[in-house]
Amino acid sequence: MVEAIEDKKGKDTVVLNIGKVNPIADYMIITSGDVPTHTRAIADEIMKTLKEEGLTHSHVEGYTEGRWIAIDYGDIMVHIFLPELRDYYQLEWLWQDAPKLELKTAEG
């Protein structure tokens, strides 16, 4: 999922191990896109990549507007925000007790 996000230039991607603090899912991935077209492109890439791996999401919310897209893969929740909504809702702060996974990016 993170590679799909990176392929579409998602910004400030964070992966939280929320299963350590809440049983709703094991992981939450949070990223940002610049404009609704960008957030939808990120969502499309995630869904396409995972479908190729044989995984389908159970629900997508917010795709049409593209301001905050939530994709539910059961054990993994993906949130793709416009920067102003990410700042407003502050999911990283809400889940601050969840351990943050160290991401290995293509740059390093």
C-alpha positions as CSV (number, residue, x, y, z in Angstrom):
1,M,0.0,0.0,0.0
2,V,2.8,2.4,0.9
3,E,4.5,1.7,-2.4
4,A,1.3,2.5,-4.3
5,I,1.0,5.7,-2.3
6,E,4.6,6.6,-3.1
7,D,4.0,5.8,-6.8
8,K,1.4,8.5,-6.9
9,K,3.4,11.0,-4.8
10,G,1.4,10.8,-1.6
11,K,2.8,13.2,1.0
12,D,3.7,12.8,4.7
13,T,2.6,9.2,4.8
14,V,2.3,7.7,8.3
15,V,1.6,4.0,9.2
16,L,0.2,3.5,12.8
17,N,-0.1,0.2,14.5
18,I,-3.5,1.0,16.0
19,G,-4.1,-2.7,16.9
20,K,-1.9,-2.1,19.9
21,V,-4.4,0.5,21.3
22,N,-7.8,-0.3,19.6
23,P,-9.3,-3.5,18.0
24,I,-11.0,-1.7,15.1
25,A,-8.1,-2.5,12.8
26,D,-4.4,-3.5,13.0
27,Y,-3.0,-0.6,11.0
28,M,-4.0,2.8,9.8
29,I,-2.2,4.5,6.9
30,I,-2.6,8.3,6.6
31,T,-1.4,10.3,3.6
32,S,-2.1,13.5,1.8
33,G,-2.7,14.6,-1.7
34,D,-2.6,18.2,-3.1
35,V,-6.0,18.4,-4.7
36,P,-9.0,16.1,-5.1
37,T,-7.7,14.7,-8.4
38,H,-4.5,13.7,-6.6
39,T,-6.2,12.0,-3.7
40,R,-8.4,10.0,-6.1
41,A,-5.3,9.0,-8.1
42,I,-3.7,7.8,-4.9
43,A,-6.9,5.8,-3.9
44,D,-7.1,4.4,-7.5
45,E,-3.5,3.2,-7.3
46,I,-4.0,1.5,-3.9
47,M,-7.1,-0.2,-5.0
48,K,-5.6,-1.3,-8.4
49,T,-2.4,-2.6,-6.8
50,L,-4.2,-4.5,-4.1
51,K,-6.7,-6.0,-6.5
52,E,-3.8,-7.3,-8.5
53,E,-2.7,-9.0,-5.3
54,G,-6.1,-10.5,-4.9
55,L,-7.3,-8.1,-2.1
56,T,-10.4,-6.0,-2.3
57,H,-11.6,-3.3,0.0
58,S,-14.9,-3.7,1.9
59,H,-15.8,0.0,1.7
60,V,-14.7,3.3,0.3
61,E,-16.0,6.7,1.6
62,G,-15.4,10.2,0.2
63,Y,-14.1,9.2,-3.2
64,T,-16.4,11.5,-5.2
65,E,-15.4,14.7,-3.4
66,G,-11.8,13.6,-2.9
67,R,-11.3,15.7,0.2
68,W,-11.0,12.8,2.6
69,I,-11.0,9.3,1.2
70,A,-11.2,6.4,3.6
71,I,-10.6,2.9,2.3
72,D,-11.4,-0.1,4.5
73,Y,-9.4,-3.3,4.0
74,G,-10.5,-4.8,7.3
75,D,-7.3,-5.0,9.2
76,I,-5.9,-1.9,7.4
77,M,-7.7,1.5,7.2
78,V,-6.3,4.0,4.7
79,H,-7.1,7.7,5.0
80,I,-6.1,10.1,2.1
81,F,-6.6,13.7,3.0
82,L,-6.3,17.2,1.5
83,P,-3.8,18.9,3.7
84,E,-6.3,21.3,5.3
85,L,-8.6,18.5,6.4
86,R,-5.7,16.4,7.7
87,D,-4.7,19.4,9.8
88,Y,-8.2,19.8,11.0
89,Y,-9.0,16.2,12.0
90,Q,-5.5,15.4,13.3
91,L,-5.8,11.6,13.2
92,E,-2.1,11.3,14.1
93,W,-2.8,13.1,17.3
94,L,-6.0,11.1,18.0
95,W,-4.0,7.9,17.6
96,Q,-0.9,9.2,19.3
97,D,-0.7,6.2,21.6
98,A,-0.3,3.9,18.6
99,P,3.2,3.0,17.6
100,K,4.4,4.5,14.4
101,L,6.0,2.2,11.9
102,E,9.3,3.3,10.3
103,L,8.9,3.6,6.6
104,K,11.6,2.7,4.1
105,T,11.2,5.0,1.1
106,A,12.7,4.8,-2.3
107,E,15.0,7.7,-1.4
108,G,16.3,6.0,1.7
